[in-house]
Amino acid sequence: MADCKRVVVTGTRGIPNIMGGVETHCEELFPLIAQKGYAVTIIRRSNYVKDSFSEWNGVQLVNVSSPKKKSFEAIVHTFRAINKAKNLGADVLHLHAIGPALLVPYAKLKGMKVVFTHHGPDYDRDKWGFFAKTMLKLGERMGCMFADEVIVISNVIRRLIADKYGRTNRVHLIYNGVPDPDFVDYPDYFTELGVEPENYILGMCRFVPEKNLHHLVEAYSLFKERHPESGIRLVLAGDTDFEDDYSRSLKKLAKSKGVVLTGFIKGRRLHSLLTHASCFVLPSSHEGLPIALLEAMSYRLPVVVSDIPANLEVELPEENYFRLGDVNQLSSKLECLLEENPALRVQYDLDKYQWKHIADQVCEVYASLG
């Protein structure tokens, strides 16, 4: 029964208001699970925490330190978090992402039931070197072979783990979700940014290579060359966890092309940008099931996204996709969309991405553990 289950969550940097797709997933999901009678604790990486919360929306928060070095922080933190979870008396350890999943066998040796959510093959991300990619692949293998239950967020991932590891039993397809939109006006913020409502393209993600934001900047630059009179701006909402050569070069390129950089934002500022954008673009080469895309769709924005499997799974019309890496086609898609109807709004079917339904599905997974 729910009231005898203590769930401890790791594999996330933490909640609330911490940048990242897994972080957004956990921030939306676990308060709903706590409402259903589960005692939920999320173990946060202390170097990302900028608040003093010990509880948030019914979820207990415990901070555990980790080295802020991208090659080691996840695995070191996960080891410490598993020990903490055991001390907390966890019935279920819910572990997110394939890097932390490397330690699923260790958690099993500690006597805990383990649920592993596979958010995508992170070893495909451009930022990782050979050793890190090898460890991520091993983490995926350990999670898929030894977790009691596996949750996948897309059919793409379900097929991947069936093909690679033969895992077809106790695998649950539970999509990422999207909260209800919060349509807001924030005139002072638009004045601060120097942007006119309904007259900008929005990109929203972390500044990492696989998001291909440099392709969006280049496509926008081509669009501006053809339509210098349009006044359309490009706004990039986001930042990076670790400033590196890519993020620095992206920001330099963006500023040289007149792109507006907001930094990492959430809440009213982000919602106002989603409310008033002309369209949303996601040119990435790697995704699990992109929450940013679902969020843009919830605000009824026209979207243009790369034709990678995770984006195709959302089943948008063909005109919403462009060939991955094809800057000219992306620019042409933007041109068609913005010229035809710059105030267009689209009603999408998002029923299967509702967080309350997703929380029910995850609770069914917990209940199946006995």
N, C-alpha and C positions, 0 to 999 in steps of 0.2 A: 504494500500500500504506500501511497505517496508520503504519508506522515511518518514513515519509518525509514525514509531514504534521505541520507545526507549526500549531496552532490557537490563535489569540489571540481572546479574548472581551471584548467591551465592551458598553455599554448597561445595565449593572448597577452598583449602588453598590458591590457587592463581596460577598465571602464571607470567613469564616463569621460567623454570628450578627449579620447586619445585616437590619433590618426591611424587608419588602416581598415581594410575590409573585414578581417576577422574581428577586429575590435568593434566595428559597427554591428556586426552579426550578434556578438555577445551582448552588446548594450541593449539591443532590441529584444533578444530572446529570453535572457535569464530572469529579468523581472517578471515576465509572464509565467515562467515555470515556478518561480517562488510563490506567485499568487495561487498556484494549484496545490500548495501544501508541502512542497519540497524545501528542505533546508539547503540553500544554495550559497556556496562561497566561491568567489573568484579570486585567484591568487594573481596579483599584479606585479609587474616589474617595477621596482621602486624608482629607478632612474627616469621613468616616464611619468611618474605621478606628480601632479602639481596641486593636489588638494589634500585635505586632512580627513577625508571620509573613512569611516570604518564600516559604514552601511550605506547603500544607495538603492532606493526603490525596492526594498525588501531583500536585496542581495548583500550578504556579508562580504567585505573587502579586506584582504590580507596582503600586505606588501612584503615581497621577498626580493633581496638584492640580486643583481646580475651584472656581469661586466658589460659596459656599453661598447661592445665591439661586435659588429654584425656577424662575424664568423663563429662566435662562441656564446653570445648572450642567450640565445634560445635554449641551447642544450644544457648550459650550466643552470639557467633558471628552472628548467623543467626538472632536472635532478633534485634541486632544492625544493621545488614545489611538490613533487611526489612525496618526499619525506614529510613535508608539512601536512599534506593531505592525509597521510597515515596517522600523524599525530592528532589531527582534527577528527579522526574517526570516520573517514569517508566510507560510505557504502559503494559509491560510484565515483570513479575519476573520469571526467569528461575532458578529453584531450583534443585540442584543435591544431590542425596543420601537420604536414608530413615531417618537418624538422623535429619538433618535439616528440613525434611518434616513434623516433628511434628508441625511446626509453619505455615503450609499452611493455616489453618483457620484464623490465625492472619493477614496474608498477604491479604486474601480475605476481611477481615473486613476493611483493609486499602484501599480497592477499586481497587486493581490491579488484572489483569488477571494472572493466575499462570500456568506455565508449569512445571511439575515435571518429572525429569528423574530418573528412578529406576535402579540403577547400580547393584543391588543384595541384597539378604537378609543378611545384615551385622550382624544381631543378631546370625547368625551361626558361627561367628568368635570366636575363642577360647579366645581371649584376654578380652572379656567382661564378667562381673559378672551378677548376676541375675537382679539387678536394671537396669543396662545399657541395657541388652537384652530386658527387659520389655519396656523401653522407645523407643528402636529402633523398636520394633513391633508396638507400638502405633504410632510412626512416619510413618511407612509404611501404617498403616490404615488411618491416617489423610491425607497423600498424595494421596492415592488411592481413598478416598471418596470425597475429597473436591477440588482437583486440576481441573482446567478447561480441561487440556489435560495431559495425561500421556504418556511418552515415556519409552519403555522398550528396553534393549539392547540384549535380547535373547528371544527365544520362551519359554525357561524354566521359565523366569520371567513372561511372558505373561500368561502362564498357571497357575502360582502360584497366581497371583492377581485375575484371573477369579475364581479360586476355593475358595480362602479365602474371597474375598470381592464382588464377583459377578460383577466385573468391566470388561465389554467387549466393551463398547462404548467409543469413543474418547481415545482409546489406540492405540499407534503407535509403531510397531516394527521397530526400527532403530538401526542397529548394531553399535558396536564400529568400529573404522576404523584403518587403518595402513598407514603411510606415505610411499612414494617411498623410497626404500633403498638408502643409501649413501655408496657405497663400497669404502673403503679407506684403505690405508696402513699407519701404524704408528710404524715403527721399534723401535724408541726410547722408546715408551710406553711398547712394549713387552719386551724390555731389562730391563726396570724399574721393570716390574712385574716378570721377570725371567721365562717367558712363551714362548714356541715356537709356531708360527702360525700353524694352522691345527693340533695341538696336545693337545687340551684341550676340556673338557666338560664345557659348559656355563650354569650357573643358574643366573637368573636376576629378582629380585623382592625385596620387603621389607622384612626385617628380623622380621617377626611376626609368631606366632605359626601355623596359618592355612596354611601357604605356605609350611610347612613341609620340610624345607631345611635340617633339621637334618637327615631326611630319605635319602636325596640325598647324604649327607656326608657319611652316613653309607653304602649306596650302592656303592659309589666310593671306600670306604675302602675295601669292599669285592672284588671289581674288582681288586684293586691293589694287594691284597693278592694272587689272582690267576694269575696275570700278572705283576709281579714286574719289568719285563724287558721293559714294554711298554713305560714308560716315559710319559704317558697321565696324564695331570694335571686336576684338577677341579678349575674353576674360578667362584666365586660368586660376582656378581656385584650388589651392593645395600647396604642398611643400615636400620636403624630404626628411626622413629621420636622420640620415647621415649625409652631410654635405660632401659631395665628391665631384670629380671632374665632370660627370654628366650633368648633375644639377646646376653646377656653376655655368657650364656652357649653355644649357637650356635657358637659364635666366638672362644671360648675356645676349643670346639670340633674340629672346622674346622682347627685351627692352629695346633692342635695335630696330625691331619691327613695329614698335608702338603697341605692344601687347600689355594689357593690364594684369598685374600679378597681385593677388589678394593675400597670399600666405594661407596658412591653415585656418579655416573658419568653420564654425558650426552655428546652429541655432538661427536666430533671426536674420543675420547677415547672409548665410547660405540660402535660407529659405526665400529671401527676397530676390536673390540672383536666380534661383530656380523659377520663381513666380514670373519674372519679367524677361527671361532670355528669349531670343529668336529661335534658337535651336541648341541642341547638345551634341557634342562630338566625342567619341571614344575610339581612338585609332590604335589600340593596343594589340600586341602580338601574343599576349598571354593573359588569360583570365580563368577563374573557376566558373562563377556565375556572377557577373559584375553588379554589385549593389548600386553603384553610381548610375548605371544605365537604368535599372529598375526605378530608382528614385526620380530620375529625369522623366521617365515615362509616367510616373504617378502625378507629375506636374503637367502632364499632357503636352510635353515639348516634342516637336519634331526631332528625330534623332538620326545621326549618321554614324555608323560604326563599322569597324573592320570586319571582314568576312571570316573570322576565326570560328572554330566549332562552338565555343562557349557562347558567342554572340549569336550565331545562327540558331542555337537552341531556343532563343527567345522568340523565334519565328516572326520576325518583322517582315514587311513587304520587301521585295527585291531592291526597290529604289533606295531603301535605307542603308544598304550595304555598299562598301567599296572594297576593292582588292587591297589586301594588306600591303602596306608600303607604297601604294600607288598615289603619290602626292597630287599628280595632275587629275586623276579621277576624283579624289577627295575634293579638290578645289572646284571641279565641275559640278559635283553633287551639291556643294554648298551654294554655288551660283544658281543652280536650278531652284533649289529650295527657297532661297532668299529673294529671288526675283519673282517667283510665282506668287508667293503669299507670305510675306515676312511676319504676319500676325497669326499664322496658322496654329491651331491647337488640335491635338489628336486624342481621341478617347480609346485607350488600350484596355484589353481584358487582362486584369492583374489578379484574378481570383485565386490562382494557385500560389501567389506570392504573399498571402496575408499572414502576418506574424502570429496571430492567435491560432490559426489553423496549424502553422508550423510548430508552435509550442505544444499543441495537442499531440502531434506526430512524435515529437521528441519524448514526451512523457510516456507514450506507448512503448517506445524503445526502452526507457528506464524500467517500466513495469515488466517487460519481457525478461529482465535479468533475474527475476525471482528474489 
